[in-house]
Amino acid sequence: MTATIIDGKAFAGRVRDRVGAHVARLKEEHGITPGLAVVLVGDDPASDVYVRSKGKMTKAVGMLSLEYRLKADVAQDEVLRLVGDLNANPEVHGILVQLPLPRHMEESRILAAIDPAKDVDGFHISNVGLLSTGQRAMVPCTPLGCLMMLRDHHGDLTGMDAVVIGRSNIVGKPMAQLLLGESCTVTIAHSRTRNLPEVVRRADIVVAAVGRPKMVTGDWIKPGATVIDVGINRTDNGLVGDVDFDSASQVAGAITPVPGGVGPMTIACLLANTVTACCRANGLAEPDGLTV
Ligand code: NDP
């Protein structure tokens, strides 16, 4: 069997088009421009690339893009003050503090300072709680993108066996919550899981979010399963995922490539979350299909 390739790059383009159309409608019908503020502390080169690309895409869909770059040795109170100003700024509907933060900062304190209604990363403890109790939340972008692709490919996910490998707060756990919300039977695997290949072999849906190049091989995959590869690993041979694409794509029914799978969906979902936050803040109908 050779798997269908789930083209995240093309899908992300369609999501951005839908976001752009909704932004145009908000401007035309209500005179509102959704705004996204991104805060970057320090000069980590990878973070710099992400922030630039977020700014570019935010503008491309017609939204207001605000960028705040602070020195690595800035006092934590100054970051908290900036977050407070952005919370109070009516032009800003989404706030994203780029992680990782410098070591002297308490990440949890800064994330907790963001107004949950503007928390477009979905990392605030209130949004974590809302998601896990099945209520309307801001949903973390990467798992949201994975779910959009799964829904698009399968339609109804009810009753499917899903294995999420990885239990981080930003990918694994929210991904598992979303799949549970779709009535999947969900297993969360991690570094202490016994007989991981056997666990994965039971899955109709595998989401790999580990950070280990090509760890999941074709012999772990149930024939016909759908494989979502979240991993981004920089190797001497370029970017690779957590899944060994060559062997897995011979067995899976559908698979996301790396690059060109989950990655592009993450930024598209950030834009989607910003429009959603803007609609909620203004008591307007949310765009269809851009959130859960
Ligand atoms: P973390 O390092 O926070 O979490 C990794 C998880 O994998 C942990 O739960 C860990 O288990 C588990 N794990 C590690 N080794 C093994 C193993 N041998 N077997 C089973 N499980 C294992 O990573 P993130 O969740 O932040 O990211 C995961 C990957 O996704 C990375 O490659 C990252 O770059 C990528 N990523 C991609 C994004 C995108 O936009 N495409 C966005 C975010 C992340 P334990 O908890 O027991 O330590």
Residues whose N, C-alpha, C, O or C-beta is under 5 A from the ligand:
A	BS01	NDP	T142 G166 R167 S168 V171 G172 A189 H190 S191 R192 A209 V210 G211 V230 G231 I232 N233 V262 G263 T266
